[in-house]
Amino acid sequence: MTNEQILNLFREWLQTYDEEKKDAIWQNQSAEFRNFWINKIMNPNYGELIDSELDEIIRYLDSHARGNTPETEATAAAMISQGMWRRMFNDIHGDKKLRETMDRLFSEKDGGNKIDSINRIYRLNEGRKNSLSLYE
């Protein structure tokens, strides 16, 4: 395929892409994830996470999540099982050091600090079988 053909296909796609609608969807999902993270994951008094609440968040993260349709907007095709996603979030929620390190990673601006947080997450998650890190 030539560059011109690719450019033409891209122009065709742009004509069907509703940027305002997609931006609104992503803004809403982002706000819902932040709310979930702050009020449930980071809240040590919240108690056990409820599967139906987790499933909604998981649908935002994985296009292969249970309940998604071809029209569902998701961040990635992670292809992590629903149960594994649930275990991952419950492990993060239940472990103060892990959840605080994950939270720090999300807010880091400096690449070196992000690397340090990721390395710490690997150490803290060692031995858990939750697909958060390679130590499975």
DSSP file with accessible surface (Angstrom, degrees, kcal/mol):
  #  RESIDUE AA STRUCTURE BP1 BP2  ACC     N-H-->O    O-->H-N    N-H-->O    O-->H-N    TCO  KAPPA ALPHA  PHI   PSI    X-CA   Y-CA   Z-CA
    1    1 A M              0   0  156      0, 0.0     2,-0.1     0, 0.0     0, 0.0   0.000 360.0 360.0 360.0 134.4    0.0    0.0    0.0
    2    2 A T     >  -     0   0   79      1,-0.1     4,-2.3     4,-0.0     5,-0.2  -0.349 360.0-111.2 -82.1 163.9    1.4    3.4   -0.9
    3    3 A N  H  > S+     0   0  142      1,-0.2     4,-2.6     2,-0.2     5,-0.2   0.876 119.6  54.4 -59.8 -38.6    1.6    6.4    1.4
    4    4 A E  H  > S+     0   0  107      2,-0.2     4,-2.4     1,-0.2    -1,-0.2   0.911 107.7  49.3 -64.8 -39.9   -1.1    8.1   -0.7
    5    5 A Q  H  > S+     0   0   96      2,-0.2     4,-2.3     1,-0.2    -2,-0.2   0.911 111.7  48.8 -65.0 -42.4   -3.4    5.2   -0.3
    6    6 A I  H  X S+     0   0   87     -4,-2.3     4,-2.5     2,-0.2    -2,-0.2   0.929 110.9  50.3 -62.3 -44.7   -2.9    5.1    3.4
    7    7 A L  H  X S+     0   0   67     -4,-2.6     4,-2.5     1,-0.2    -2,-0.2   0.911 110.2  50.3 -62.0 -40.4   -3.5    8.9    3.6
    8    8 A N  H  X S+     0   0   68     -4,-2.4     4,-2.3     2,-0.2    -1,-0.2   0.907 110.3  49.3 -64.6 -42.6   -6.7    8.5    1.7
    9    9 A L  H  X S+     0   0   86     -4,-2.3     4,-2.4     2,-0.2    -2,-0.2   0.908 110.7  51.0 -62.8 -39.8   -7.9    5.7    4.0
   10   10 A F  H  X S+     0   0  106     -4,-2.5     4,-2.5     2,-0.2    -2,-0.2   0.925 109.0  50.5 -63.9 -43.0   -7.1    7.9    7.0
   11   11 A R  H  X S+     0   0  123     -4,-2.5     4,-1.3     1,-0.2    -1,-0.2   0.908 110.4  50.3 -61.8 -40.5   -9.1   10.8    5.5
   12   12 A E  H  X S+     0   0  117     -4,-2.3     4,-0.7     1,-0.2     3,-0.3   0.921 110.5  49.4 -61.9 -44.9  -12.0    8.5    4.9
   13   13 A W  H >X S+     0   0  124     -4,-2.4     3,-1.2     1,-0.2     4,-1.1   0.907 105.6  57.3 -62.1 -41.7  -11.9    7.3    8.5
   14   14 A L  H 3< S+     0   0   85     -4,-2.5     3,-0.3     1,-0.3    -1,-0.2   0.829  99.2  60.5 -59.7 -31.6  -11.7   10.9    9.8
   15   15 A Q  H 3< S+     0   0  167     -4,-1.3    -1,-0.3    -3,-0.3    -2,-0.2   0.784 111.3  39.0 -67.8 -25.0  -15.0   11.6    8.1
   16   16 A T  H << S+     0   0  111     -3,-1.2     2,-0.5    -4,-0.7    -1,-0.2   0.564  92.8 101.2-100.2  -9.7  -16.7    8.9   10.1
   17   17 A Y     <  -     0   0   79     -4,-1.1     2,-1.2    -3,-0.3     3,-0.1  -0.665  60.8-152.7 -84.3 120.8  -14.9    9.6   13.4
   18   18 A D     >  -     0   0   85     -2,-0.5     4,-2.6     1,-0.2     5,-0.2  -0.737  15.0-178.0 -93.8  90.6  -17.1   11.6   15.9
   19   19 A E  H  > S+     0   0  124     -2,-1.2     4,-2.9     1,-0.2     5,-0.2   0.890  78.3  50.7 -60.4 -42.7  -14.3   13.3   17.9
   20   20 A E  H  > S+     0   0  165      1,-0.2     4,-2.1     2,-0.2    -1,-0.2   0.916 112.2  47.0 -63.4 -43.2  -16.7   15.1   20.3
   21   21 A K  H  > S+     0   0  122      2,-0.2     4,-2.2     1,-0.2    -2,-0.2   0.933 114.4  46.5 -64.0 -46.3  -18.6   11.9   21.1
   22   22 A K  H  X S+     0   0   47     -4,-2.6     4,-2.6     1,-0.2     5,-0.2   0.910 111.3  51.8 -64.5 -42.4  -15.4    9.9   21.6
   23   23 A D  H  X S+     0   0   76     -4,-2.9     4,-2.7    -5,-0.2    -1,-0.2   0.914 109.3  50.6 -60.5 -40.5  -13.9   12.7   23.8
   24   24 A A  H  X S+     0   0   61     -4,-2.1     4,-2.4    -5,-0.2    -1,-0.2   0.915 110.4  49.5 -64.6 -41.6  -17.0   12.7   26.0
   25   25 A I  H  X S+     0   0   47     -4,-2.2     4,-2.8     2,-0.2     5,-0.2   0.948 113.8  45.2 -60.8 -48.9  -16.9    8.9   26.4
   26   26 A W  H  X S+     0   0   82     -4,-2.6     4,-2.5     1,-0.2    -2,-0.2   0.885 112.1  51.6 -66.7 -37.4  -13.2    9.0   27.4
   27   27 A Q  H  X S+     0   0  130     -4,-2.7     4,-2.3    -5,-0.2    -1,-0.2   0.928 112.5  46.6 -63.3 -42.9  -13.7   12.0   29.8
   28   28 A N  H  X S+     0   0   86     -4,-2.4     4,-2.6     2,-0.2    -2,-0.2   0.936 114.2  46.3 -64.3 -47.4  -16.6   10.1   31.5
   29   29 A Q  H  X S+     0   0   21     -4,-2.8     4,-2.6     1,-0.2    -2,-0.2   0.893 111.7  52.1 -64.6 -38.5  -14.6    6.9   31.8
   30   30 A S  H  X S+     0   0   48     -4,-2.5     4,-2.6    -5,-0.2    -1,-0.2   0.931 110.9  47.3 -62.1 -44.4  -11.6    8.7   33.0
   31   31 A A  H  X S+     0   0   44     -4,-2.3     4,-2.4     1,-0.2    -2,-0.2   0.909 112.4  49.8 -64.8 -41.3  -13.7   10.4   35.7
   32   32 A E  H  X S+     0   0   68     -4,-2.6     4,-2.5     2,-0.2    -1,-0.2   0.900 111.1  49.0 -65.6 -39.9  -15.3    7.2   36.7
   33   33 A F  H  X S+     0   0   47     -4,-2.6     4,-3.0     2,-0.2    -2,-0.2   0.938 111.2  49.6 -64.4 -44.7  -11.9    5.4   37.0
   34   34 A R  H  X S+     0   0  127     -4,-2.6     4,-2.8     2,-0.2     5,-0.3   0.921 111.8  48.9 -59.2 -43.0  -10.5    8.2   39.1
   35   35 A N  H  X S+     0   0   87     -4,-2.4     4,-2.7     2,-0.2     5,-0.4   0.932 112.9  47.3 -61.1 -47.0  -13.6    8.0   41.4
   36   36 A F  H  X>S+     0   0    6     -4,-2.5     4,-2.0     2,-0.2     5,-1.8   0.933 114.2  47.9 -58.4 -46.3  -13.2    4.2   41.7
   37   37 A W  I  <>S+     0   0   11     -4,-3.0     5,-3.0     3,-0.2     6,-0.3   0.943 118.8  37.5 -63.5 -49.3   -9.5    4.6   42.4
   38   38 A I  I  <5S+     0   0  101     -4,-2.8    -2,-0.2    -5,-0.2    -1,-0.2   0.936 125.2  35.9 -70.3 -48.1   -9.8    7.3   45.0
   39   39 A N  I  <5S+     0   0   77     -4,-2.7    -3,-0.2    -5,-0.3    -2,-0.2   0.683 133.9  17.2 -86.3 -18.1  -13.0    6.1   46.8
   40   40 A K  I  <5S+     0   0   41     -4,-2.0     6,-0.3    -5,-0.4    -3,-0.2   0.751 127.3  38.0-119.5 -57.0  -12.6    2.4   46.6
   41   41 A I  I   <S+     0   0    0     -5,-1.8    -3,-0.2     1,-0.2    -4,-0.2   0.954 125.2  37.9 -64.5 -49.4   -9.0    1.2   45.8
   42   42 A M  S   <S+     0   0   41     -5,-3.0    -1,-0.2    -6,-0.2    -4,-0.1   0.619  97.4  90.4 -80.3 -10.3   -7.3    3.9   47.9
   43   43 A N    >   -     0   0   55     -6,-0.3     3,-1.8     1,-0.2     4,-0.3  -0.740  56.9-168.1 -90.8 104.4   -9.8    3.8   50.7
   44   44 A P  T 3  S+     0   0   77      0, 0.0     3,-0.4     0, 0.0    -1,-0.2   0.727  87.3  56.1 -66.5 -16.7   -8.7    1.2   53.3
   45   45 A N  T 3  S+     0   0  145      1,-0.2    -2,-0.0    -3,-0.1    -3,-0.0   0.453  81.0  90.8 -91.6  -1.0  -12.1    1.4   55.0
   46   46 A Y  S <  S-     0   0   66     -3,-1.8    -1,-0.2    -6,-0.3     2,-0.1   0.833  79.0-148.9 -66.5 -33.1  -14.1    0.5   51.8
   47   47 A G        -     0   0   38     -3,-0.4    -1,-0.2    -4,-0.3     2,-0.1  -0.495  48.4  -8.1  92.9-167.1  -14.1   -3.2   52.4
   48   48 A E  S    S-     0   0  158     -2,-0.1     2,-0.2     1,-0.1    42,-0.0  -0.374  76.4-113.0 -69.1 139.6  -14.1   -5.9   49.8
   49   49 A L        -     0   0    4     37,-0.1     2,-0.4    -2,-0.1    -1,-0.1  -0.468  28.8-123.1 -72.5 141.9  -14.5   -4.8   46.2
   50   50 A I    >>  -     0   0   84     -2,-0.2     4,-2.4     1,-0.1     3,-0.6  -0.729  10.7-133.8 -91.9 131.9  -17.8   -5.9   44.6
   51   51 A D  H 3> S+     0   0   73     -2,-0.4     4,-3.0     1,-0.3     5,-0.2   0.871 104.8  53.7 -53.3 -43.5  -17.5   -7.9   41.3
   52   52 A S  H 3> S+     0   0   84      1,-0.2     4,-1.3     2,-0.2    -1,-0.3   0.878 110.4  47.6 -64.2 -35.3  -20.1   -5.8   39.5
   53   53 A E  H <> S+     0   0   48     -3,-0.6     4,-1.4     2,-0.2    -1,-0.2   0.917 113.6  47.8 -68.1 -42.7  -18.3   -2.6   40.3
   54   54 A L  H  X S+     0   0    1     -4,-2.4     4,-3.1     1,-0.2     5,-0.2   0.906 105.6  58.8 -63.3 -41.4  -15.0   -4.1   39.2
   55   55 A D  H  X S+     0   0   22     -4,-3.0     4,-2.2     1,-0.2    -1,-0.2   0.871 102.5  53.0 -59.7 -37.8  -16.5   -5.4   36.0
   56   56 A E  H  X S+     0   0   72     -4,-1.3     4,-0.9     2,-0.2    -1,-0.2   0.940 113.2  43.4 -62.4 -45.4  -17.6   -1.9   34.9
   57   57 A I  H >X S+     0   0    8     -4,-1.4     4,-1.1     1,-0.2     3,-0.7   0.911 110.7  55.3 -66.3 -42.4  -14.0   -0.6   35.4
   58   58 A I  H >X S+     0   0    0     -4,-3.1     4,-2.5     1,-0.3     3,-0.7   0.895 100.8  59.3 -60.2 -37.2  -12.5   -3.7   33.7
   59   59 A R  H 3< S+     0   0   59     -4,-2.2    -1,-0.3     1,-0.3    -2,-0.2   0.831 103.6  52.4 -61.2 -31.1  -14.7   -3.0   30.6
   60   60 A Y  H << S+     0   0   13     -4,-0.9    15,-2.8    -3,-0.7    -1,-0.3   0.799 116.0  40.3 -71.0 -28.8  -12.9    0.4   30.4
   61   61 A L  H << S+     0   0   38     -4,-1.1    15,-0.9    -3,-0.7     2,-0.5   0.775 117.4  39.5 -92.6 -30.7   -9.5   -1.3   30.5
   62   62 A D  B ><  -a   76   0A   0     -4,-2.5     3,-2.1    13,-0.2    15,-0.2  -0.961  56.5-156.6-133.0 117.6   -9.9   -4.4   28.4
   63   63 A S  T 3  S+     0   0   54     13,-3.3    14,-0.2    -2,-0.5     9,-0.1   0.677  99.4  56.1 -65.2 -14.9  -11.8   -4.7   25.1
   64   64 A H  T 3  S+     0   0  113     12,-0.3    -1,-0.3    16,-0.0     3,-0.1   0.315  81.5 126.8 -97.1   7.7  -12.1   -8.4   25.7
   65   65 A A  S X  S-     0   0    6     -3,-2.1     3,-2.0    -7,-0.2    16,-0.1  -0.291  74.8 -86.5 -66.6 151.4  -13.8   -7.9   29.2
   66   66 A R  T 3  S+     0   0  145      1,-0.2    -1,-0.1     0, 0.0    -7,-0.1  -0.320 114.8  23.4 -57.5 129.4  -17.0   -9.7   29.9
   67   67 A G  T 3  S+     0   0   55      1,-0.3    -1,-0.2    -3,-0.1     2,-0.1   0.262  89.2 130.1  97.6 -11.5  -20.0   -7.5   28.8
   68   68 A N    <   -     0   0   30     -3,-2.0    -1,-0.3    -6,-0.1    -5,-0.0  -0.448  37.8-163.3 -75.5 150.2  -18.1   -5.5   26.1
   69   69 A T    >   -     0   0   74     -2,-0.1     3,-1.8    -3,-0.1    -1,-0.0  -0.755  41.3 -93.4-119.6 172.3  -19.5   -5.2   22.6
   70   70 A P  T 3  S+     0   0  126      0, 0.0    -2,-0.0     0, 0.0    -7,-0.0   0.782 127.4  54.1 -58.9 -22.4  -17.8   -4.1   19.4
   71   71 A E  T 3  S+     0   0  150      2,-0.1     2,-0.1     0, 0.0    -3,-0.0   0.579  82.8 112.0 -87.3 -10.3  -19.0   -0.5   20.2
   72   72 A T    <   -     0   0   47     -3,-1.8     2,-0.6    -9,-0.1    -4,-0.0  -0.427  66.2-133.8 -67.5 134.8  -17.5   -0.5   23.7
   73   73 A E        +     0   0   39     -2,-0.1     2,-0.3   -48,-0.0   -11,-0.1  -0.824  35.3 168.0 -90.2 120.8  -14.6    2.0   24.2
   74   74 A A        -     0   0   21     -2,-0.6   -13,-0.2   -13,-0.1   -14,-0.1  -0.954  41.6-126.9-133.9 154.0  -11.7    0.3   26.0
   75   75 A T  S    S-     0   0   94    -15,-2.8     2,-0.3    -2,-0.3   -14,-0.2   0.869  83.1 -14.2 -67.0 -39.5   -8.1    1.3   26.6
   76   76 A A  B     -a   62   0A  49    -15,-0.9   -13,-3.3   -16,-0.1     2,-0.8  -0.958  59.1-107.4-155.7 169.9   -6.6   -1.9   25.3
   77   77 A A        +     0   0   60     -2,-0.3   -15,-0.1   -15,-0.2   -16,-0.0  -0.678  51.1 157.7-102.0  72.6   -7.0   -5.5   24.3
   78   78 A A        -     0   0   42     -2,-0.8    -1,-0.2   -17,-0.3     3,-0.1   0.801  33.0-153.9 -71.7 -30.6   -5.3   -6.8   27.4
   79   79 A M        +     0   0  136      1,-0.2     2,-0.4    -3,-0.2    -2,-0.1   0.873  37.1 151.1  56.3  40.8   -7.0  -10.2   27.2
   80   80 A I        -     0   0   39      1,-0.1    -1,-0.2     2,-0.0    -2,-0.1  -0.856  52.9-103.9 -97.1 137.6   -6.6  -10.8   31.0
   81   81 A S     >  -     0   0   74     -2,-0.4     4,-2.4     1,-0.1     5,-0.2  -0.221  23.9-118.1 -63.1 153.3   -9.4  -13.0   32.4
   82   82 A Q  H  > S+     0   0   12      1,-0.2     4,-2.3     2,-0.2     5,-0.2   0.910 115.7  51.3 -57.5 -43.7  -12.2  -11.3   34.3
   83   83 A G  H  > S+     0   0   37      1,-0.2     4,-2.5     2,-0.2    -1,-0.2   0.870 108.5  51.1 -63.1 -36.8  -11.2  -13.3   37.5
   84   84 A M  H  > S+     0   0   37      2,-0.2     4,-2.8     1,-0.2    -1,-0.2   0.907 108.6  51.0 -69.0 -41.6   -7.6  -12.2   37.2
   85   85 A W  H  X S+     0   0   22     -4,-2.4     4,-2.5     2,-0.2     5,-0.2   0.936 111.7  48.6 -57.7 -46.2   -8.6   -8.5   36.8
   86   86 A R  H  X S+     0   0   47     -4,-2.3     4,-2.5     1,-0.2    -2,-0.2   0.924 111.7  48.5 -60.7 -45.3  -10.7   -8.9   40.0
   87   87 A R  H  X S+     0   0  116     -4,-2.5     4,-2.8     2,-0.2     5,-0.2   0.916 110.4  52.7 -60.6 -42.7   -7.8  -10.6   41.9
   88   88 A M  H  X S+     0   0   13     -4,-2.8     4,-2.5     2,-0.2    -2,-0.2   0.952 112.0  43.4 -59.2 -51.8   -5.5   -7.8   40.7
   89   89 A F  H  X S+     0   0    9     -4,-2.5     4,-2.8     1,-0.2    -1,-0.2   0.898 114.4  50.4 -64.2 -38.6   -7.7   -5.0   42.0
   90   90 A N  H  X S+     0   0   39     -4,-2.5     4,-2.4    -5,-0.2    -1,-0.2   0.903 110.7  49.7 -66.2 -38.2   -8.5   -6.8   45.2
   91   91 A D  H  X S+     0   0   41     -4,-2.8     4,-0.9     2,-0.2    -2,-0.2   0.921 113.0  46.6 -64.7 -42.6   -4.7   -7.4   45.8
   92   92 A I  H >< S+     0   0    2     -4,-2.5     3,-0.8    -5,-0.2     7,-0.5   0.955 115.0  46.6 -63.7 -47.5   -4.0   -3.7   45.2
   93   93 A H  H 3< S+     0   0   16     -4,-2.8    -2,-0.2     1,-0.2    -1,-0.2   0.881 113.5  49.1 -61.6 -38.8   -6.8   -2.6   47.4
   94   94 A G  H 3< S+     0   0   63     -4,-2.4     2,-0.6    -5,-0.2    -1,-0.2   0.581 101.0  67.5 -82.0 -10.6   -5.9   -5.0   50.2
   95   95 A D    <X  -     0   0   40     -4,-0.9     4,-3.0    -3,-0.8     5,-0.3  -0.915  63.9-161.1-118.2 109.0   -2.2   -4.2   50.4
   96   96 A K  H  > S+     0   0  124     -2,-0.6     4,-2.5     1,-0.2     5,-0.2   0.897  91.6  46.6 -55.1 -48.1   -1.3   -0.7   51.6
   97   97 A K  H  > S+     0   0  123      1,-0.2     4,-2.2     2,-0.2    -1,-0.2   0.917 114.6  47.6 -63.9 -41.7    2.2   -0.5   50.2
   98   98 A L  H  > S+     0   0    0      2,-0.2     4,-2.7     1,-0.2    -2,-0.2   0.943 113.8  45.8 -65.9 -47.2    1.1   -1.9   46.9
   99   99 A R  H  X S+     0   0   21     -4,-3.0     4,-2.5    -7,-0.5    -2,-0.2   0.903 113.8  49.4 -65.8 -37.6   -1.8    0.5   46.5
  100  100 A E  H  X S+     0   0   78     -4,-2.5     4,-2.3    -5,-0.3    -1,-0.2   0.901 112.3  48.0 -68.2 -36.0    0.3    3.5   47.6
  101  101 A T  H  X S+     0   0    0     -4,-2.2     4,-2.4    -5,-0.2    -2,-0.2   0.910 112.1  49.1 -70.3 -40.4    3.0    2.6   45.2
  102  102 A M  H  X S+     0   0   17     -4,-2.7     4,-2.2     2,-0.2    -2,-0.2   0.933 111.7  49.7 -61.7 -43.6    0.5    2.2   42.3
  103  103 A D  H  X S+     0   0   60     -4,-2.5     4,-1.2     1,-0.2    -2,-0.2   0.913 110.2  50.1 -62.3 -42.0   -1.0    5.6   43.2
  104  104 A R  H  X S+     0   0   90     -4,-2.3     4,-1.3     1,-0.2     3,-0.5   0.913 107.7  54.4 -61.9 -42.4    2.4    7.2   43.2
  105  105 A L  H >< S+     0   0   28     -4,-2.4     3,-0.5     1,-0.2    -1,-0.2   0.918 105.9  52.6 -58.6 -43.2    3.1    5.6   39.8
  106  106 A F  H 3< S+     0   0  102     -4,-2.2    -1,-0.2     1,-0.2    -2,-0.2   0.803 115.4  40.6 -63.6 -28.4   -0.1    7.2   38.4
  107  107 A S  H 3< S+     0   0   71     -4,-1.2    -1,-0.2    -3,-0.5    -2,-0.2   0.553  86.7 115.4-100.2  -7.6    0.9   10.7   39.6
  108  108 A E    <<  -     0   0   36     -4,-1.3     3,-0.0    -3,-0.5    -3,-0.0  -0.365  35.8-179.5 -65.0 138.8    4.7   10.6   38.8
  109  109 A K        +     0   0  186     -2,-0.1     2,-0.4     1,-0.0    -1,-0.1   0.678  61.5  80.6-103.7 -30.9    5.8   13.1   36.2
  110  110 A D  S  > S-     0   0   88      1,-0.1     4,-2.0     2,-0.0     5,-0.2  -0.663  71.7-143.7 -85.0 128.8    9.5   12.2   36.2
  111  111 A G  H  > S+     0   0   43     -2,-0.4     4,-2.3     1,-0.2     5,-0.2   0.869 100.2  54.1 -58.5 -39.6   10.5    9.1   34.2
  112  112 A G  H  > S+     0   0   35      1,-0.2     4,-2.1     2,-0.2    -1,-0.2   0.901 108.7  48.4 -64.1 -39.7   13.1    8.0   36.7
  113  113 A N  H  > S+     0   0   65      2,-0.2     4,-2.3     1,-0.2    -1,-0.2   0.864 108.8  54.0 -68.1 -35.1   10.6    8.1   39.5
  114  114 A K  H  X S+     0   0   74     -4,-2.0     4,-2.7     2,-0.2    -2,-0.2   0.925 107.9  50.2 -62.9 -43.1    8.2    6.1   37.4
  115  115 A I  H  X S+     0   0   97     -4,-2.3     4,-2.8     1,-0.2     5,-0.2   0.927 109.9  50.5 -61.2 -43.4   10.8    3.4   36.9
  116  116 A D  H  X S+     0   0  100     -4,-2.1     4,-2.2     1,-0.2    -1,-0.2   0.915 111.4  48.4 -60.4 -43.2   11.5    3.3   40.6
  117  117 A S  H  X S+     0   0    5     -4,-2.3     4,-2.5     2,-0.2    -2,-0.2   0.914 111.3  49.8 -64.6 -42.7    7.8    2.9   41.3
  118  118 A I  H  X S+     0   0   69     -4,-2.7     4,-2.3     2,-0.2    -2,-0.2   0.935 110.8  49.7 -62.8 -44.0    7.5    0.1   38.7
  119  119 A N  H  X S+     0   0   77     -4,-2.8     4,-1.9     1,-0.2    -1,-0.2   0.903 111.2  49.5 -61.9 -39.5   10.4   -1.7   40.2
  120  120 A R  H  X S+     0   0   82     -4,-2.2     4,-3.1    -5,-0.2     5,-0.2   0.904 107.7  54.2 -66.6 -39.6    8.9   -1.4   43.7
  121  121 A I  H  X S+     0   0    9     -4,-2.5     4,-2.3     1,-0.2    -2,-0.2   0.929 106.6  52.4 -59.3 -43.6    5.6   -2.8   42.4
  122  122 A Y  H  X S+     0   0   69     -4,-2.3     4,-0.6     1,-0.2    -1,-0.2   0.932 112.7  44.5 -57.2 -46.2    7.4   -5.8   41.0
  123  123 A R  H >< S+     0   0  151     -4,-1.9     3,-0.8     1,-0.2    -2,-0.2   0.930 115.1  47.1 -65.0 -45.4    9.0   -6.5   44.4
  124  124 A L  H 3< S+     0   0   40     -4,-3.1    -1,-0.2     1,-0.2    -2,-0.2   0.805 115.0  46.7 -66.9 -28.7    5.8   -5.9   46.3
  125  125 A N  H >< S+     0   0    0     -4,-2.3     3,-2.3    -5,-0.2    -1,-0.2   0.497  80.6 132.9 -93.4  -2.3    3.8   -8.1   44.0
  126  126 A E  T << S+     0   0  124     -3,-0.8     3,-0.1    -4,-0.6    10,-0.1  -0.181  73.8  15.7 -55.3 132.9    6.3  -11.0   43.9
  127  127 A G  T 3  S+     0   0   64      8,-0.4     2,-0.3     1,-0.3    -1,-0.3   0.267  95.7 118.0  88.4 -13.2    4.6  -14.3   44.4
  128  128 A R    <   -     0   0   60     -3,-2.3     2,-1.0     7,-0.1    -1,-0.3  -0.692  58.2-145.7 -85.2 142.2    1.1  -13.1   43.7
  129  129 A K        +     0   0  132     -2,-0.3     7,-0.1     1,-0.2   -42,-0.1  -0.694  63.3 111.6-106.8  77.4   -0.6  -14.6   40.7
  130  130 A N  S    S-     0   0    0     -2,-1.0   -42,-0.2    -5,-0.2    -1,-0.2   0.269  81.6-116.3-134.2   8.7   -2.6  -11.6   39.6
  131  131 A S  S    S+     0   0   49     -3,-0.2    -2,-0.1     2,-0.2     5,-0.1   0.568  82.9 116.6  65.4  11.3   -1.1  -10.6   36.2
  132  132 A L  S    S+     0   0   40      3,-0.1     2,-0.3    -7,-0.1    -1,-0.1   0.840  84.2   7.0 -75.3 -32.6    0.0   -7.2   37.6
  133  133 A S  S    S-     0   0    8     -5,-0.2    -2,-0.2    -8,-0.1    -3,-0.1  -0.837  84.0 -97.3-140.3 177.8    3.7   -8.1   37.1
  134  134 A L  S    S+     0   0  141     -2,-0.3     2,-2.2     1,-0.1   -12,-0.0   0.557  94.1  98.4 -78.7  -8.1    5.8  -10.8   35.5
  135  135 A Y              0   0  106    -13,-0.1    -8,-0.4    -7,-0.0    -7,-0.1  -0.516 360.0 360.0 -79.8  74.8    6.4  -12.6   38.8
  136  136 A E              0   0   94     -2,-2.2    -7,-0.2    -7,-0.1   -10,-0.0  -0.848 360.0 360.0-107.4 360.0    3.7  -15.1   38.2
